[in-house]
Amino acid sequence: MKVLSFIQEFMKQPSLFIGLIGFFGFLLLREKFERTISGTLKIIIGLLMLSAGVGIMVPAISPLGDLASKALKLPPLNIQIGTNKVIAELGATVGLVMLLS
């Protein structure tokens, strides 16, 4: 059960899971060891940077959504771009689908 729990938690970390998929891709392409490691690290760091950027942008955009909803007399907008909540709820399922495909 601990192994299954570890696998589920690992799949909820998108940068590590996609990095692992990239790592296997480099191995299947028979790339050099240095290229395999550097490519895998680039994938992981790139996804971490992307999620950090989203974390910065969402709070910055939220006031604009509130302003637009008031000006247009619409219900408030809920800006959710790749939030941790979605990843936590669906991360293992999406990871399992990616792994099986």
N, C-alpha and C positions, 0 to 999 in steps of 0.2 A: 504494500500500500504506500510506503514511503517513496518508492520509485515512481509510482503513478502520480503521486502528489507533486514530486519534483518535476516531472515532465509537464504537468499542467501549469505549474508556476513558471517554468522556463518558456512555455509557449505564450504566456501573457506578457513577456518582454519582447516587443516587436523587433527591437534593434538586434538583440542576440539571436532571435529565431531566424530572422532574414539573413543575418550574418552567417549562421550555420548553413542555410540553404546556399548562399553564395560560396561558402567554403567547399561544400560538396560539388558545386558546379565547377569550381576551379580544379578540383581533383578529377572530375570526369573529363575535363578538357586536357588533363595531363600537363597543366602549367607548372613552371618551375616553383620550387618551394618558396622562394622570396616573393614571387608574384602572388602566390596563393595567400600567404600571410598578409602582405600589404593590401591586396584586394579585399580580403575579409575585414581587415581593420578599417579600410575606407568605407565599406558598406555600413559597419556598425557606427562609426563616428558620424557619417553622413545622416543616418537616421536619428541619432541623438541630437544633432544640430537642427534637423527638421522639426523634431518634437519640441525642442527648446524655442525655436522661432514661432511655432504655433502657440506655445504657452505665453509668449510675449504679445503676439498679435491679437489674440482673442480679447484680452482685457482692454486693449487699445481700441478695438473696433466696437466693443459693446456700447459705449456712449453714443456712437453714431447711429447704431440701431435704435436706441431709445429715442434719440432726437427725430429720426425719420418716422418712427411709429407715432410719435406725438404730432408731428407736422402733417402726416397723411391720415391721421385719426384711424390707425390700424391697431390691432392688438400688438403688444410688445413682442419683439423678435428675440428668440433664444438662439444665440450663435454658439454652435457646438461643432468645432472642427477637430476631429480626431482626439477627443478628450480622453483622459485616463479612465473615466467611468466606462466608456464604450469598450476600450481595450480590455479593461478588467472583466467586463461581462462576456465579451465575445472573443477575446484573445485566444483562448484555448481551442474554441470551436473553429475559428478561422485558421489557426495554425494547423489543426488536425486535417482540415480540408486541403490546405496547401501541401502538407506532407504526403497525403494519400494521392494527390494528383500528380 
